[in-house]
Amino acid sequence: MNPKRAKDTRHVTQVNPEVLIVGGDPENQGLCEDVSASIGLMACSVDNGSTGFHSASRVNLKVVICALSTVTASEEIWNGGEFIRGIEISMPDLPVILLLDPDEPEDKELSSLQNVKFVLRKPVVADALRSALETLLQR
């Protein structure tokens, strides 16, 4: 298993990332990890909002990159709105970079949530993500 792709919260706490990538396909997750590493940040990816939220609450993150849609959810797996609202309540100072799918118009409502500091379209453009990370972290 790639050490940057976490199966569960326990693995995330072992890696202790500065950037948590929540959701998205493996290609976008890999790109986000690579861009983070290129500016000296350890990143880790999880596949769903509930694992992402529980992981974020256990490590000292600098930023979250959220690629979750509003339409995918179950009781166990939170969607993008549930994840970001949970972050707003329990970690109000944790910035979120939101990756939006242009084919999911419902997801645009997420861009107005308090913790969302940057909105980027999928597929992720490395330079845009790097710029957002550097701006948020004042590098």
C-alpha positions in Angstrom: 0.0 0.0 0.0 1.2 3.5 -0.8 2.0 5.1 2.6 0.2 8.3 1.5 -3.1 6.5 0.8 -4.7 5.8 4.1 -7.3 3.1 4.6 -8.3 4.4 8.0 -7.8 7.1 10.7 -5.2 5.1 12.5 -3.0 5.1 9.4 -3.4 8.9 9.0 -2.2 9.5 12.5 0.9 7.3 11.9 1.8 9.4 8.8 0.9 12.7 10.6 0.4 14.7 7.4 0.2 18.5 7.1 -2.2 18.2 4.1 -5.2 15.9 4.0 -6.7 15.0 0.7 -10.3 13.8 1.1 -12.0 12.0 -1.8 -11.3 12.2 -5.5 -9.9 9.7 -7.9 -6.5 8.2 -7.4 -5.0 10.4 -10.2 -6.1 13.6 -8.6 -5.1 12.4 -5.2 -1.7 11.6 -6.5 -1.3 15.0 -8.1 -2.4 16.7 -4.9 0.2 14.6 -3.0 2.9 15.5 -5.5 2.2 19.2 -5.5 2.1 19.2 -1.7 5.5 17.4 -1.6 7.0 19.8 -4.1 6.6 22.7 -1.6 7.7 20.6 1.3 4.4 19.4 2.8 3.6 15.8 3.8 0.2 14.8 2.4 -2.0 11.8 2.9 -5.2 10.8 1.1 -8.4 9.3 2.3 -11.4 8.2 0.2 -14.4 9.4 2.2 -15.6 12.2 4.4 -16.2 10.3 7.6 -12.6 9.0 7.6 -11.4 12.4 6.6 -13.2 14.2 9.4 -12.1 11.7 12.1 -8.5 11.9 10.7 -8.5 15.7 10.6 -9.5 15.8 14.2 -6.5 13.7 15.3 -3.6 15.4 13.5 -2.2 18.9 13.2 -3.2 19.8 9.7 -2.3 23.0 7.8 -4.9 22.5 5.1 -7.5 20.1 3.7 -8.1 19.5 0.0 -11.6 18.3 -0.5 -12.7 16.5 -3.7 -16.0 15.1 -2.3 -19.3 15.7 -4.1 -22.5 16.7 -2.4 -24.3 13.8 -4.1 -22.3 10.8 -2.7 -23.2 9.9 0.8 -24.5 7.2 3.2 -24.7 7.1 6.9 -21.1 5.9 7.1 -19.6 7.9 4.3 -20.1 11.7 4.5 -20.5 13.8 1.4 -18.6 17.0 0.7 -21.2 19.2 2.5 -21.3 17.1 5.6 -17.5 16.9 5.7 -16.9 20.7 5.3 -19.7 21.6 7.8 -18.1 19.2 10.3 -14.8 20.9 9.8 -16.4 24.3 10.2 -17.9 23.3 13.6 -14.9 21.6 15.1 -11.9 23.1 13.4 -13.1 26.6 12.3 -9.5 27.8 11.5 -8.6 24.9 9.2 -8.7 26.1 5.6 -10.2 24.0 2.8 -9.3 23.9 -0.9 -12.4 22.6 -2.7 -12.0 20.7 -5.9 -15.2 21.0 -8.0 -16.4 18.8 -10.7 -17.8 21.1 -13.5 -20.4 18.4 -14.3 -21.9 18.5 -10.7 -23.7 21.9 -10.5 -25.0 21.0 -7.0 -21.4 21.1 -5.7 -21.2 24.9 -6.3 -23.1 25.5 -3.0 -20.0 24.2 -1.2 -17.9 27.1 -2.3 -19.7 29.5 0.0 -19.0 27.5 3.1 -16.8 29.4 5.7 -13.7 27.2 5.7 -13.5 27.1 1.9 -10.7 29.5 0.9 -10.0 28.3 -2.7 -12.2 26.6 -5.3 -10.4 24.8 -8.1 -12.0 22.9 -11.0 -11.3 19.2 -11.7 -9.2 18.0 -13.2 -6.7 19.6 -10.9 -4.1 21.9 -12.5 -0.8 21.6 -10.6 0.2 25.3 -10.8 -3.2 26.5 -9.6 -3.1 24.0 -6.6 0.5 25.0 -5.8 -0.5 28.7 -5.9 -3.4 28.1 -3.6 -1.3 26.1 -1.1 1.5 28.7 -1.1 -1.0 31.5 -0.6 -2.8 29.8 2.3 0.5 28.9 4.0 2.2 32.2 3.1 5.1 30.6 1.4 
